[in-house]
Amino acid sequence: MEKSYKQLLENNKQWVASQLAQDPVYFDKLAHSQNPEYLWIGCSDSRVPANQITGTSPGDIFVHRNIANMVIHSDMNMLSVLSYAVEVLKVKHIIVCGHYGCGGVLAAMENKQFGLIDNWLRHIKDVYRLHFKELDAISNTKDRADRLVELNVIEQVQDLGKTSIVQNAWKREQPLHIHGWVYDVKDGIIKDLRMNFKSTSDLHSVYHLD
């Protein structure tokens, strides 16, 4: 156990040496500032690291992760990240990225009690309730779960657009697009759900804020 823990520190030293070999001022440039164009709202799953699967480098993506990539309006952590990314960093794109085989989604499809996390999973269950006719018509459990993963991402994109943070950015005519993606752990490919929200016109009028 202790050896594997210390290996992370050794890996860090090797990584630093590798970066400096390629670019002697790499860390000087990185320490100067960050100017990411993207905010990534993804799942905490250890198999879905934002930079690696998009081929980007440190400094390119501002990242927020939680179980099942949720956008919950009472989550001050998520809202703080969103506010900083939009209002200070001026990101141009927000990407909600789910993944097939998501443990949070699978747990939400069951009726078991898991503990404290049940309160979080209830939000995913709400997504199921909104789309239960479509989902209940899918007999294969895996296919149903995969579709719920997609529908969950779609709902989170909607929920981002409902926030005053995003709507105020659009009012300022700040270029800001919201996208929904799903990553497939089995082959490494990202599926674009072809959502591109860029103004309040992409939302139902009941969610428009004056």
C-alpha positions as CSV (number, residue, x, y, z in Angstrom):
1,M,0.0,0.0,0.0
2,E,2.7,2.5,1.0
3,K,4.8,1.6,-2.0
4,S,2.0,2.2,-4.4
5,Y,1.3,5.6,-2.7
6,K,4.9,6.7,-3.0
7,Q,4.9,5.6,-6.6
8,L,2.6,8.5,-7.4
9,L,5.3,10.9,-6.1
10,E,8.0,9.2,-8.2
11,N,5.7,9.4,-11.3
12,N,5.4,13.1,-10.6
13,K,9.1,13.6,-10.7
14,Q,9.4,11.6,-13.9
15,W,6.6,13.7,-15.5
16,V,8.3,16.9,-14.5
17,A,11.5,15.8,-16.0
18,S,9.8,14.8,-19.2
19,Q,8.0,18.1,-19.5
20,L,11.2,20.1,-18.9
21,A,13.0,18.0,-21.5
22,Q,10.5,19.0,-24.1
23,D,10.2,22.6,-23.0
24,P,12.5,24.1,-20.3
25,V,10.1,27.0,-19.6
26,Y,7.0,24.8,-19.5
27,F,6.2,25.4,-15.8
28,D,7.1,29.1,-16.0
29,K,4.5,29.6,-18.7
30,L,1.9,27.4,-16.9
31,A,2.4,29.3,-13.6
32,H,1.9,32.7,-15.3
33,S,-1.9,32.4,-15.8
34,Q,-4.7,30.2,-17.1
35,N,-6.8,31.1,-20.1
36,P,-9.0,28.1,-20.7
37,E,-11.7,28.3,-23.4
38,Y,-13.6,25.3,-21.9
39,L,-15.4,24.5,-18.7
40,W,-15.8,20.7,-18.3
41,I,-18.6,19.4,-16.1
42,G,-17.9,15.7,-15.9
43,C,-18.3,12.6,-13.8
44,S,-16.0,11.8,-10.9
45,D,-15.4,8.4,-12.4
46,S,-11.6,7.8,-12.5
47,R,-11.8,6.4,-16.0
48,V,-13.0,9.7,-17.5
49,P,-10.1,12.3,-17.2
50,A,-11.0,15.4,-19.2
51,N,-7.5,16.3,-20.5
52,Q,-6.5,12.8,-21.5
53,I,-9.6,11.9,-23.5
54,T,-9.6,15.2,-25.3
55,G,-5.9,15.4,-26.0
56,T,-5.5,18.7,-24.2
57,S,-2.9,20.0,-21.8
58,P,-3.0,21.5,-18.3
59,G,-4.4,25.0,-18.6
60,D,-6.7,24.2,-21.5
61,I,-9.8,23.0,-19.6
62,F,-11.3,24.3,-16.3
63,V,-12.8,21.2,-14.7
64,H,-15.7,20.4,-12.3
65,R,-16.5,16.8,-11.6
66,N,-19.2,15.1,-9.4
67,I,-21.1,11.9,-9.4
68,A,-23.0,11.6,-12.7
69,N,-22.0,15.0,-14.0
70,M,-25.0,16.8,-12.4
71,V,-25.9,20.5,-12.6
72,I,-27.9,21.0,-9.4
73,H,-29.1,24.5,-8.7
74,S,-28.5,24.2,-4.9
75,D,-25.0,23.0,-5.4
76,M,-22.8,25.9,-4.3
77,N,-19.7,24.1,-5.4
78,M,-20.9,23.7,-9.0
79,L,-22.3,27.3,-9.0
80,S,-19.1,28.8,-7.8
81,V,-17.1,26.9,-10.4
82,L,-19.6,28.0,-13.1
83,S,-19.5,31.6,-11.9
84,Y,-15.7,31.8,-12.0
85,A,-15.4,30.1,-15.3
86,V,-18.0,32.3,-17.0
87,E,-17.5,35.6,-15.3
88,V,-13.8,35.7,-14.7
89,L,-12.2,33.2,-17.0
90,K,-14.7,34.0,-19.8
91,V,-14.8,30.5,-21.1
92,K,-16.4,30.2,-24.5
93,H,-17.7,26.6,-24.2
94,I,-19.3,24.6,-21.4
95,I,-19.2,20.8,-21.9
96,V,-21.4,18.4,-19.9
97,C,-19.8,15.0,-20.4
98,G,-21.4,11.9,-19.2
99,H,-20.2,8.3,-19.8
100,Y,-21.8,5.0,-20.6
101,G,-21.7,2.6,-17.7
102,C,-22.0,5.4,-15.2
103,G,-22.3,4.0,-11.7
104,G,-24.4,6.9,-10.5
105,V,-26.9,6.4,-13.3
106,L,-27.0,2.6,-12.7
107,A,-27.6,3.1,-9.0
108,A,-30.4,5.6,-9.7
109,M,-32.2,3.0,-11.8
110,E,-32.4,0.7,-8.7
111,N,-34.6,0.9,-5.6
112,K,-31.9,0.1,-3.1
113,Q,-30.8,2.5,-0.4
114,F,-27.1,3.4,-0.6
115,G,-26.9,5.9,2.2
116,L,-26.2,9.6,2.0
117,I,-25.8,9.4,-1.8
118,D,-29.5,8.6,-2.1
119,N,-30.2,12.4,-1.9
120,W,-27.9,13.0,-4.9
121,L,-29.2,10.1,-6.9
122,R,-32.8,11.4,-6.5
123,H,-32.0,14.1,-9.1
124,I,-31.1,11.4,-11.6
125,K,-34.3,9.6,-10.7
126,D,-36.1,12.8,-11.6
127,V,-34.6,12.6,-15.0
128,Y,-35.9,9.1,-15.3
129,R,-39.4,10.2,-14.3
130,L,-39.4,12.9,-16.9
131,H,-38.6,10.3,-19.6
132,F,-40.1,7.1,-18.1
133,K,-42.3,6.3,-21.1
134,E,-39.3,6.2,-23.5
135,L,-37.1,4.4,-21.0
136,D,-39.6,1.8,-19.8
137,A,-40.1,0.9,-23.5
138,I,-36.5,-0.2,-23.7
139,S,-36.4,-3.9,-22.6
140,N,-32.7,-4.3,-22.5
141,T,-31.3,-3.0,-19.2
142,K,-27.9,-1.9,-20.6
143,D,-29.6,-0.1,-23.5
144,R,-32.0,1.6,-21.1
145,A,-29.1,2.7,-18.9
146,D,-27.2,4.0,-21.9
147,R,-30.2,6.1,-22.9
148,L,-30.6,7.4,-19.4
149,V,-27.0,8.5,-19.5
150,E,-27.7,10.5,-22.6
151,L,-31.0,11.9,-21.3
152,N,-29.3,12.9,-18.1
153,V,-26.6,14.9,-20.0
154,I,-29.4,16.6,-22.1
155,E,-31.2,17.6,-18.9
156,Q,-28.0,19.0,-17.3
157,V,-27.4,21.1,-20.4
158,Q,-30.9,22.5,-20.0
159,D,-30.2,23.1,-16.3
160,L,-27.1,25.1,-17.1
161,G,-29.1,27.3,-19.4
162,K,-31.6,28.0,-16.6
163,T,-28.9,29.5,-14.4
164,S,-28.7,33.3,-14.0
165,I,-25.0,33.0,-14.4
166,V,-25.3,31.7,-18.0
167,Q,-28.3,33.8,-18.9
168,N,-26.6,37.0,-17.7
169,A,-23.6,36.1,-19.9
170,W,-25.9,35.8,-22.9
171,K,-27.5,39.1,-22.1
172,R,-24.0,40.7,-22.1
173,E,-23.6,39.1,-25.6
174,Q,-20.7,37.1,-24.2
175,P,-20.0,34.2,-26.6
176,L,-20.9,31.1,-24.6
177,H,-22.0,27.8,-26.0
178,I,-23.2,24.7,-24.0
179,H,-22.7,21.2,-25.3
180,G,-23.6,17.7,-24.3
181,W,-21.3,14.8,-24.8
182,V,-21.1,11.1,-23.8
183,Y,-17.9,9.2,-23.5
184,D,-17.7,5.5,-24.1
185,V,-15.2,3.8,-21.8
186,K,-15.2,0.7,-24.0
187,D,-13.6,2.4,-27.0
188,G,-12.6,5.8,-25.8
189,I,-14.8,7.7,-28.3
190,I,-16.8,10.7,-27.4
191,K,-20.4,11.0,-28.8
192,D,-21.5,14.5,-29.5
193,L,-25.2,14.7,-28.7
194,R,-25.3,17.7,-31.0
195,M,-26.6,20.2,-28.5
196,N,-25.4,23.8,-28.9
197,F,-27.2,26.1,-26.6
198,K,-26.1,29.7,-27.2
199,S,-29.0,31.9,-26.1
200,T,-32.2,31.9,-24.0
201,S,-34.0,31.1,-27.2
202,D,-32.8,27.5,-26.8
203,L,-34.8,27.2,-23.5
204,H,-38.5,27.1,-22.9
205,S,-39.8,30.6,-22.3
206,V,-40.8,29.8,-18.7
207,Y,-37.1,29.6,-17.8
208,H,-36.2,33.0,-19.3
209,L,-35.0,35.5,-16.7
210,D,-35.6,39.3,-17.1
